[in-house]
Amino acid sequence: MKMSFSSHEIVLTSSPDGPITAYDTISGTTLARFTGSRSPRHGLAIVGKAYIAASHISSATASGSIHLYTWWSSSALHHLPLPEPVAPLAATPDGSYLFAGGLFGNVYALSIPSGNILKSFPAHSKPVSCINISSDSSLLISGGDDGNIVVVPIFQLVEAPGSENESNLILHSFPAHDGPVTGITVCMGICHPTIVSCSTDSTCKLWSLLDGRNLQTVAFPCSISGIALDPTEVEFYAAGSNGLIYKGSLQAGSRKGIAQGRKLITWTQKHDGAVVSVVVINEGKNLVSAAEDGSVFIWGIENGQLIMVIGNNMDNISDVVVARGICDGREGYGNRVGNEMNEFGGRNLGLSSKELNFRPIKDTVNVENALAVAAKNSRKAIDKLESAIGVYERLLELILKEAKAGTSKNGEN
């Protein structure tokens, strides 16, 4: 069966000890490796269709940065410095903004590709352990080692820097778990917008996004490191520290739904190490799980059967993400999926070896700089327009005030 480029999905894994590795989800073969990053838990993100972002903590200086990769080069194109080491990353779907959680509890909002820090604020009293973005890109949700969950409107993080009180940025902040929060996802249902969180305290919990109220608690026999939802947002899949995958229900709107949620289904086959992350792929037909032992499993969701084992050549996986549609020639990533073998023994991602090795990075940087300047000019134009609107509003207030004063005098006469 011929696969559409636009629906092509690629699995990427990161490690604190080795490269980022890209795998084909159909054949399981290695497509490429990206070197130079030592990435902690949840420190990998797809940034739009142009970049891969990886948190990096220097082994020599312990300083923190984010490495930004393009799909056609194995080495990082940009190194974005930060005031503190960061771990979890999340990016807006259009790739304009990247958010990072720091080891000192701060959350940073960065513009891409410049890496400029637009805003930062102290979200947690301990390291930020996970962050995610709502499906409508309106909210940033973070979890911390302090067990708390924080919800922030994204527009307040990416607008022009201001002097507003940091506490005014936060929409919700509430204690959620007795241990570090290890994973967060969001259900944007019409009736009950819900946060789903998991923790080392061996629970997954559902929270009302509107008021932070606890809707459901599901207990597990082990700590849970990650959680994923099916496309209908009815069922969830949890990554167990015992190497097992658990399946449960999210129907928390009724007593029947809560009872079903407590009936966990345990898939029989397991990883040899703790599962660190799970991701639903192929329009909800399959699940990808990655474990600390370096193995990556692809499952059939309908029957919970293991379909393929890939990635057993890497130790200590720290995260797994899925990139979709990057090989579409119309998106500027080549007119075909290249069949030539790259230097790592895998196929190049939509580019011939000549294009991969000799594409001038300078041209790419020039284009990115031009885009950054255009974005800055657009921001200035918007600021001027907002300023003009403010002036007109003040003039209108003065006119109305004078008109009222004139009416009052006429009434007295």
Disulfide bonds with the S-S distance in Angstrom:
none
